[in-house]
């Protein structure tokens, strides 16, 4: 069990000790503060968390420290300015400083600060004052700034407070959303294929009368996969109302209040939509016959014919996002916890081939080449790599073997089953019968496994590698034998024609019981040998 690159035991211990020193000094140890600030300088969310830790410990907020820290904080703070205002004042209020207040309504500095005042009023008094309530109007993207409060609160241990604020945030958005005739999706829903699938889930939720608006439209923007985006857009209303006041922000961490009064995480909506697309035999998308014919003409060059059993796979690696991450951060492993190692999948690939299947790898040319061979097509490195072919392959698979990457959700749009591996954010697990999940276990800095109940309660929303570092924990990538177990279950139980997974319920009872008893309140399908190895007994 070795920590991934960038998370050495020495680094984890250093961060743990610096945070301990900072807390024990009541937030006054400037040396520890400066070292942590420099470590996380280009990660705005972590600077917001550091500011919260300092104030919770009894220290002055970073903007009041003076010197180099205050100067650097002013430079990196603007994206999270409203969040920092709220968190600083709320932490002071939690510390007993009842004089702490957010007299922001008269500042006239924009809806973000005003919304911070509304949140503070709710969290400290349990109500919305008449004055505060009056600002719940035209916010559009105001929540984009204030939403940054939730991850720092959870990472700092304010779990109940964060849940309460999430509920209120969802209620505010629900109020604004319900006032609209049309749910207008922001351009962010089409910037990557994963958000495209979430957009489809929102359409399905609306179709099931889950939301107030009766129609869905989208503000056009840049497409990552134009072939997929345009087909989803055909399911939307073509007209964006010129007078709409609320745009639905693409956020994989948000929750929604539904018409039946449930508070549902966005991935819960995707799980429910996935159930309709598979068990309901009503996939969200189908491809035109000419596209399918053209796709099989390409596959014929590799000896694959209609009726052959195709298993697609996508293993997330750092290369695809390396350029964009390098432009923002000094390191490119900010989201490395979602990656896998393609070498760990070789046994699973061979198992599919030995069972008469054809494995087609999806992805891009930044990935580690494996080379095309009988039964395996390293598709990203062929001349046929294209947007339309990506989606064609996802639509035709017997099942998909994937990771926590956008492309691995695309087969769900066509009602196809998915085996996720190397998963780490538990709250995002698809809780639907058509999905199998192998998640990454967590370990503390001394190599001890983090118990499942702690994982599910304290760390279910891990979003990036820096949060792991903050908690002095690391993950272990999925072992070859765990990936092989998932593939063997899919090979035996995925129905080739319907795409349904006919898995024996008894195999998953223990994992489902413990997930169901946790704050996650879900019942996913976790391969039993994997579960027993890490969490059994």
LUMPABA-30025 format. One record per residue (C-alpha): x, y, z. Coordinates in steps of 0.05 Angstrom, whole numbers, plus 5000, padded with zeros to 4 digits. Layout:
N
DOBA    x    y    z
DOBA    X    Y    Z
...
END
This chain:
537
DOBA    x    y    z
DOBA 5000 5000 5000
DOBA 5037 5061 4975
DOBA 5010 5132 4974
DOBA 5001 5160 4903
DOBA 5052 5208 4874
DOBA 5050 5276 4908
DOBA 5024 5248 4974
DOBA 5086 5219 5007
DOBA 5082 5200 5081
DOBA 5131 5256 5095
DOBA 5086 5308 5061
DOBA 5024 5282 5096
DOBA 5058 5284 5164
DOBA 5084 5354 5150
DOBA 5015 5380 5135
DOBA 4985 5344 5195
DOBA 5038 5373 5242
DOBA 5031 5443 5214
DOBA 4956 5442 5224
DOBA 4964 5415 5295
DOBA 5014 5471 5310
DOBA 4967 5523 5281
DOBA 4907 5498 5322
DOBA 4947 5491 5386
DOBA 4973 5562 5379
DOBA 4901 5588 5372
DOBA 4916 5606 5300
DOBA 4974 5651 5319
DOBA 5034 5612 5294
DOBA 5056 5653 5234
DOBA 5109 5604 5212
DOBA 5060 5545 5206
DOBA 5009 5591 5173
DOBA 5058 5617 5120
DOBA 5083 5547 5104
DOBA 5012 5521 5093
DOBA 4993 5583 5054
DOBA 5052 5572 5006
DOBA 5036 5498 4999
DOBA 4965 5514 4977
DOBA 4976 5582 4946
DOBA 4946 5568 4878
DOBA 4887 5527 4906
DOBA 4836 5580 4925
DOBA 4789 5529 4958
DOBA 4845 5507 5004
DOBA 4863 5579 5023
DOBA 4789 5588 5041
DOBA 4794 5526 5084
DOBA 4859 5550 5116
DOBA 4826 5616 5133
DOBA 4768 5579 5166
DOBA 4815 5535 5207
DOBA 4853 5597 5232
DOBA 4790 5633 5253
DOBA 4759 5571 5285
DOBA 4823 5564 5326
DOBA 4814 5635 5352
DOBA 4862 5671 5306
DOBA 4853 5732 5262
DOBA 4827 5720 5191
DOBA 4880 5721 5137
DOBA 4859 5790 5111
DOBA 4874 5818 5180
DOBA 4942 5788 5189
DOBA 4981 5842 5155
DOBA 5046 5832 5118
DOBA 5057 5781 5063
DOBA 4999 5734 5083
DOBA 4947 5789 5079
DOBA 4975 5813 5012
DOBA 4975 5743 4981
DOBA 4906 5730 5010
DOBA 4878 5792 4977
DOBA 4908 5768 4911
DOBA 4878 5698 4913
DOBA 4813 5714 4950
DOBA 4767 5747 4898
DOBA 4735 5683 4870
DOBA 4714 5663 4941
DOBA 4706 5732 4971
DOBA 4633 5723 4992
DOBA 4648 5653 5019
DOBA 4705 5680 5061
DOBA 4662 5736 5089
DOBA 4609 5686 5109
DOBA 4657 5633 5138
DOBA 4698 5683 5177
DOBA 4637 5713 5211
DOBA 4604 5646 5222
DOBA 4667 5617 5254
DOBA 4671 5677 5301
DOBA 4598 5668 5318
DOBA 4611 5594 5333
DOBA 4668 5615 5378
DOBA 4619 5655 5420
DOBA 4631 5723 5389
DOBA 4558 5742 5386
DOBA 4578 5810 5362
DOBA 4598 5779 5296
DOBA 4549 5800 5243
DOBA 4543 5809 5168
DOBA 4518 5879 5158
DOBA 4525 5871 5083
DOBA 4457 5891 5058
DOBA 4476 5964 5058
DOBA 4544 5953 5026
DOBA 4515 5948 4956
DOBA 4573 5904 4934
DOBA 4533 5856 4893
DOBA 4487 5796 4901
DOBA 4543 5749 4926
DOBA 4554 5790 4989
DOBA 4480 5799 4999
DOBA 4469 5725 4993
DOBA 4524 5714 5044
DOBA 4483 5758 5091
DOBA 4421 5716 5079
DOBA 4460 5652 5094
DOBA 4490 5681 5157
DOBA 4422 5704 5182
DOBA 4393 5635 5171
DOBA 4451 5597 5203
DOBA 4454 5641 5265
DOBA 4381 5655 5277
DOBA 4345 5598 5242
DOBA 4304 5647 5202
DOBA 4307 5695 5144
DOBA 4295 5767 5165
DOBA 4246 5807 5124
DOBA 4303 5851 5100
DOBA 4347 5792 5082
DOBA 4290 5756 5048
DOBA 4279 5815 5003
DOBA 4345 5803 4967
DOBA 4325 5733 4943
DOBA 4311 5758 4874
DOBA 4354 5763 4813
DOBA 4416 5724 4833
DOBA 4431 5683 4771
DOBA 4503 5665 4785
DOBA 4509 5695 4855
DOBA 4508 5625 4885
DOBA 4569 5608 4843
DOBA 4610 5649 4893
DOBA 4575 5631 4958
DOBA 4572 5556 4942
DOBA 4646 5553 4959
DOBA 4627 5553 5033
DOBA 4606 5480 5037
DOBA 4671 5442 5024
DOBA 4711 5482 5075
DOBA 4657 5473 5127
DOBA 4656 5397 5117
DOBA 4732 5391 5116
DOBA 4737 5432 5180
DOBA 4688 5384 5214
DOBA 4626 5428 5213
DOBA 4585 5371 5185
DOBA 4517 5387 5214
DOBA 4524 5460 5198
DOBA 4544 5444 5127
DOBA 4484 5398 5118
DOBA 4439 5453 5144
DOBA 4469 5504 5097
DOBA 4464 5456 5039
DOBA 4390 5448 5053
DOBA 4381 5523 5055
DOBA 4422 5533 4992
DOBA 4378 5481 4957
DOBA 4316 5517 4983
DOBA 4340 5584 4956
DOBA 4354 5553 4888
DOBA 4287 5516 4890
DOBA 4251 5582 4902
DOBA 4286 5615 4843
DOBA 4278 5554 4798
DOBA 4204 5545 4813
DOBA 4190 5617 4793
DOBA 4212 5602 4722
DOBA 4170 5572 4666
DOBA 4234 5543 4635
DOBA 4294 5512 4670
DOBA 4353 5545 4635
DOBA 4419 5506 4637
DOBA 4483 5545 4638
DOBA 4537 5534 4585
DOBA 4577 5494 4635
DOBA 4532 5434 4624
DOBA 4564 5422 4556
DOBA 4637 5436 4572
DOBA 4650 5362 4586
DOBA 4613 5297 4572
DOBA 4601 5283 4646
DOBA 4561 5347 4654
DOBA 4523 5329 4590
DOBA 4499 5266 4624
DOBA 4478 5306 4686
DOBA 4439 5353 4640
DOBA 4403 5292 4613
DOBA 4387 5270 4684
DOBA 4356 5339 4698
DOBA 4314 5332 4636
DOBA 4291 5263 4659
DOBA 4275 5291 4728
DOBA 4233 5345 4697
DOBA 4198 5295 4652
DOBA 4181 5256 4715
DOBA 4150 5320 4745
DOBA 4206 5328 4795
DOBA 4216 5403 4784
DOBA 4171 5464 4780
DOBA 4189 5488 4710
DOBA 4155 5452 4653
DOBA 4209 5461 4600
DOBA 4285 5458 4595
DOBA 4329 5502 4551
DOBA 4403 5516 4549
DOBA 4448 5577 4540
DOBA 4495 5558 4483
DOBA 4569 5554 4496
DOBA 4631 5514 4478
DOBA 4620 5440 4467
DOBA 4670 5387 4488
DOBA 4636 5333 4447
DOBA 4592 5368 4396
DOBA 4560 5303 4372
DOBA 4534 5286 4442
DOBA 4516 5358 4460
DOBA 4475 5370 4398
DOBA 4435 5307 4409
DOBA 4419 5325 4480
DOBA 4400 5395 4457
DOBA 4348 5365 4411
DOBA 4312 5341 4473
DOBA 4309 5412 4501
DOBA 4265 5472 4484
DOBA 4300 5512 4429
DOBA 4282 5579 4458
DOBA 4315 5610 4520
DOBA 4266 5659 4551
DOBA 4296 5729 4544
DOBA 4271 5749 4613
DOBA 4295 5688 4653
DOBA 4325 5706 4720
DOBA 4357 5641 4741
DOBA 4409 5599 4705
DOBA 4422 5528 4729
DOBA 4496 5524 4746
DOBA 4533 5460 4729
DOBA 4557 5433 4795
DOBA 4568 5359 4810
DOBA 4563 5371 4885
DOBA 4496 5407 4891
DOBA 4430 5382 4917
DOBA 4359 5395 4894
DOBA 4293 5403 4929
DOBA 4241 5366 4888
DOBA 4166 5374 4883
DOBA 4156 5314 4928
DOBA 4195 5353 4982
DOBA 4256 5307 4978
DOBA 4326 5336 4982
DOBA 4366 5297 4930
DOBA 4439 5301 4912
DOBA 4451 5312 4837
DOBA 4480 5241 4831
DOBA 4417 5214 4863
DOBA 4379 5245 4805
DOBA 4427 5211 4757
DOBA 4416 5145 4793
DOBA 4341 5151 4787
DOBA 4346 5172 4714
DOBA 4393 5113 4701
DOBA 4340 5066 4729
DOBA 4289 5093 4679
DOBA 4338 5088 4621
DOBA 4355 5015 4636
DOBA 4300 4981 4675
DOBA 4246 5023 4641
DOBA 4275 5003 4573
DOBA 4270 5076 4554
DOBA 4341 5101 4540
DOBA 4351 5175 4539
DOBA 4385 5172 4471
DOBA 4384 5127 4410
DOBA 4427 5136 4349
DOBA 4404 5143 4278
DOBA 4409 5079 4235
DOBA 4459 5113 4188
DOBA 4505 5129 4247
DOBA 4503 5057 4270
DOBA 4516 5032 4200
DOBA 4575 5079 4193
DOBA 4603 5058 4260
DOBA 4602 4984 4244
DOBA 4635 4999 4177
DOBA 4693 5026 4216
DOBA 4694 4967 4264
DOBA 4694 4919 4205
DOBA 4765 4941 4192
DOBA 4783 4907 4258
DOBA 4742 4845 4246
DOBA 4684 4867 4290
DOBA 4614 4855 4263
DOBA 4543 4873 4286
DOBA 4525 4822 4339
DOBA 4596 4815 4366
DOBA 4600 4828 4441
DOBA 4634 4895 4453
DOBA 4660 4917 4521
DOBA 4682 4989 4523
DOBA 4730 5015 4576
DOBA 4757 5083 4598
DOBA 4811 5090 4651
DOBA 4822 5161 4672
DOBA 4895 5185 4669
DOBA 4925 5253 4684
DOBA 4942 5272 4613
DOBA 4874 5297 4588
DOBA 4869 5353 4640
DOBA 4944 5365 4648
DOBA 4946 5427 4604
DOBA 4887 5462 4636
DOBA 4910 5444 4706
DOBA 4980 5467 4692
DOBA 4952 5535 4672
DOBA 4919 5541 4741
DOBA 4963 5502 4789
DOBA 5036 5487 4800
DOBA 5020 5413 4799
DOBA 4973 5374 4753
DOBA 4950 5323 4803
DOBA 4896 5365 4836
DOBA 4844 5313 4814
DOBA 4893 5255 4812
DOBA 4852 5216 4863
DOBA 4803 5200 4807
DOBA 4856 5168 4763
DOBA 4871 5094 4753
DOBA 4930 5054 4727
DOBA 4918 5020 4660
DOBA 4966 4964 4680
DOBA 4917 4943 4734
DOBA 4865 4926 4680
DOBA 4905 4877 4639
DOBA 4877 4814 4673
DOBA 4806 4840 4665
DOBA 4818 4855 4591
DOBA 4844 4784 4580
DOBA 4784 4755 4616
DOBA 4736 4789 4568
DOBA 4776 4768 4507
DOBA 4781 4696 4533
DOBA 4705 4697 4540
DOBA 4695 4716 4467
DOBA 4687 4791 4476
DOBA 4722 4850 4442
DOBA 4749 4905 4488
DOBA 4750 4975 4458
DOBA 4787 5027 4498
DOBA 4759 5098 4497
DOBA 4798 5161 4513
DOBA 4850 5205 4480
DOBA 4922 5204 4457
DOBA 4949 5230 4523
DOBA 4936 5161 4552
DOBA 4987 5105 4560
DOBA 4985 5065 4494
DOBA 4970 4991 4500
DOBA 4971 4973 4427
DOBA 4916 4941 4385
DOBA 4917 4865 4385
DOBA 4866 4809 4371
DOBA 4806 4823 4416
DOBA 4831 4892 4438
DOBA 4826 4958 4400
DOBA 4866 5016 4427
DOBA 4816 5063 4394
DOBA 4845 5131 4416
DOBA 4907 5117 4375
DOBA 4870 5099 4311
DOBA 4853 5145 4254
DOBA 4780 5137 4270
DOBA 4781 5174 4337
DOBA 4725 5225 4334
DOBA 4666 5254 4374
DOBA 4614 5213 4337
DOBA 4653 5148 4342
DOBA 4662 5158 4417
DOBA 4587 5160 4426
DOBA 4572 5105 4377
DOBA 4618 5057 4415
DOBA 4587 5076 4482
DOBA 4518 5062 4453
DOBA 4536 4992 4427
DOBA 4573 4963 4487
DOBA 4549 4900 4523
DOBA 4574 4937 4584
DOBA 4626 4990 4601
DOBA 4686 4984 4648
DOBA 4705 5052 4673
DOBA 4729 5101 4725
DOBA 4701 5166 4754
DOBA 4707 5201 4686
DOBA 4654 5234 4644
DOBA 4660 5184 4587
DOBA 4643 5126 4634
DOBA 4574 5155 4647
DOBA 4555 5161 4573
DOBA 4534 5088 4564
DOBA 4480 5100 4616
DOBA 4445 5147 4568
DOBA 4434 5086 4523
DOBA 4412 5041 4580
DOBA 4478 5002 4582
DOBA 4507 4975 4648
DOBA 4571 5003 4677
DOBA 4624 4975 4724
DOBA 4659 5034 4757
DOBA 4728 5023 4787
DOBA 4777 5069 4823
DOBA 4718 5109 4849
DOBA 4731 5152 4910
DOBA 4675 5203 4922
DOBA 4624 5159 4956
DOBA 4566 5209 4952
DOBA 4573 5206 4876
DOBA 4564 5131 4870
DOBA 4508 5113 4823
DOBA 4457 5076 4866
DOBA 4422 5040 4810
DOBA 4415 4965 4794
DOBA 4451 4973 4728
DOBA 4516 4996 4760
DOBA 4571 4960 4798
DOBA 4623 5001 4837
DOBA 4693 4986 4863
DOBA 4715 5046 4904
DOBA 4784 5065 4930
DOBA 4797 5049 5003
DOBA 4828 5104 5046
DOBA 4888 5097 5092
DOBA 4916 5142 5146
DOBA 4988 5166 5145
DOBA 5009 5105 5185
DOBA 4980 5056 5134
DOBA 4917 5037 5174
DOBA 4854 5030 5133
DOBA 4801 5083 5147
DOBA 4739 5045 5171
DOBA 4680 5048 5124
DOBA 4635 5084 5174
DOBA 4688 5139 5181
DOBA 4696 5143 5106
DOBA 4621 5148 5095
DOBA 4610 5199 5151
DOBA 4673 5242 5150
DOBA 4700 5237 5079
DOBA 4643 5219 5031
DOBA 4651 5283 4989
DOBA 4726 5284 4976
DOBA 4736 5328 4915
DOBA 4811 5333 4903
DOBA 4880 5311 4925
DOBA 4891 5372 4969
DOBA 4832 5352 5013
DOBA 4865 5284 5023
DOBA 4929 5320 5042
DOBA 4891 5364 5092
DOBA 4865 5302 5128
DOBA 4932 5265 5123
DOBA 4900 5206 5087
DOBA 4914 5173 5020
DOBA 4879 5124 4974
DOBA 4899 5058 4943
DOBA 4883 5048 4869
DOBA 4838 4990 4851
DOBA 4876 4924 4853
DOBA 4877 4880 4791
DOBA 4840 4825 4828
DOBA 4784 4874 4847
DOBA 4776 4899 4776
DOBA 4776 4827 4752
DOBA 4721 4809 4802
DOBA 4678 4866 4775
DOBA 4688 4843 4703
DOBA 4673 4770 4720
DOBA 4607 4793 4752
DOBA 4590 4833 4690
DOBA 4609 4776 4643
DOBA 4562 4729 4681
DOBA 4504 4774 4696
DOBA 4498 4830 4644
DOBA 4442 4812 4596
DOBA 4468 4822 4526
DOBA 4403 4843 4495
DOBA 4370 4885 4549
DOBA 4432 4911 4584
DOBA 4402 4893 4652
DOBA 4445 4866 4708
DOBA 4415 4804 4739
DOBA 4459 4802 4801
DOBA 4441 4759 4861
DOBA 4419 4805 4917
DOBA 4451 4760 4970
DOBA 4520 4777 4944
DOBA 4512 4850 4964
DOBA 4472 4848 5028
DOBA 4528 4866 5077
DOBA 4555 4925 5038
DOBA 4485 4950 5023
DOBA 4465 4945 5096
DOBA 4525 4986 5118
DOBA 4516 5038 5063
DOBA 4442 5042 5082
DOBA 4458 5054 5155
DOBA 4509 5108 5139
DOBA 4491 5181 5125
DOBA 4495 5164 5051
DOBA 4429 5125 5055
DOBA 4441 5086 4991
DOBA 4446 5014 4970
DOBA 4498 5008 4915
DOBA 4524 4943 4887
DOBA 4595 4932 4913
DOBA 4632 4868 4891
DOBA 4632 4821 4952
DOBA 4704 4797 4950
DOBA 4728 4869 4947
DOBA 4682 4888 5005
DOBA 4703 4830 5049
DOBA 4777 4842 5036
DOBA 4775 4914 5061
DOBA 4713 4919 5105
DOBA 4689 4849 5123
DOBA 4691 4820 5192
END
